[in-house]
Amino acid sequence: MAEAATETDYSLANPDTLTKYKTAAGIAHKVLESVSGWLTDGAKIVELCEKGDKLLDEEIAKVYKGKKISKGIATPTTISPSSHVTPFTPLHSDAEDAGLTISAGELVKIQLGAQIDGFGAIVCDTVVVPSKDKKAEIEGRNADVLLATHYANELLLRLMVPPGLLASGTEEEKKKATSVRAPTQSQIISYIEKVAKAYGVAVVQHTTSWQFERNEIEGKKKIILSPSDGTKGEGTPEVGEIWGVEVGMSLGSGKIKELDKRSTLLRRTQVNYGLKRPSSRQILSEIVKKFGNFPFSLRQLDDERAGKVGVVESVRNGVLREYKPSAESDGSAVTRLFTTIAITKNGITRLAAPPSIDLEKIKSDKKIEDKEILEILERPLSKSTGTKKNKKKKKKVAKKEDEDSEDDDSDD
């Protein structure tokens, strides 16, 4: 009698899972760097998004060739103007949006992602569109909001490390550290708001971090910063989980308003409904085949104009979810960072993360003075692997000694 097929383990306990996440993240990083380099005064947003998606497709095609696994774009290239909160991806068939350009000195948000076998890695960075003097320092309010976003992101990541995970010392000290309760959602919100206050900015309403699962970027757990309508986050980050961590700051009130624009970014939900119109069923079939449950732009459909009509019934009946265009209510500039992380027994690994900012080039007369916040920011995100120590040792010892050292490390 044939043996029953074993169920595939898609958790982080399976090394292949982390490898797929890292492969997707590597693609996201490469494309983000390219798109950031394309930002110039007067560049059309729709053209930049198209180029980004084309590069995503090209890089995704290079990996896992011949393997029977799904792979594709986890989030299309979106480039959001200064005051936009929702990731923005315009259509050629919407003349007004198709003509939108970016300006030198403007804060724009670039978000994109790739997925391998349903394991998505998404990243977002806020970039100042360069002027002719690309090496110029960033000053004033732009500097304030960029620093606030950077430190709030670093703070939130450290607050997501499970208590005691990185503890050292005696067994008793480790046990005591592990017994500490993880910060509550209210405490997390309070900490992040202190960072915003230090720089005279506001947290963007409904900024949400989600637990990621296979084929799902809005899992069971979530952390909501600056909730305004009674919504609450739920769950605590734990070892073995993947999260998409978001931080958004505003130079205005932080309150958001919906824009009178078409929703061009959508994604499939878990709702099943018998669509009546043949055109609706045809478009949904294309969406499921191409994108699964990951976000997509109407621009990516075979027929953009037909897609605009074909998604209406699905949206009305909850089969597709719209990401409704929104912006800061008073028109002020907003920032966003989005990082895909893995929480392992060794701490937090940044899988897809915005590049580190050059703190020497961002000049602000404001700073964080709260001692508790500063103490949290000093905490490590992961256990030291000794890699740097070994690299220094290799510069000082002879080749034979270096080989012996490597052998010892591998035994450990």
Disulfide bonds with the S-S distance in Angstrom:
none
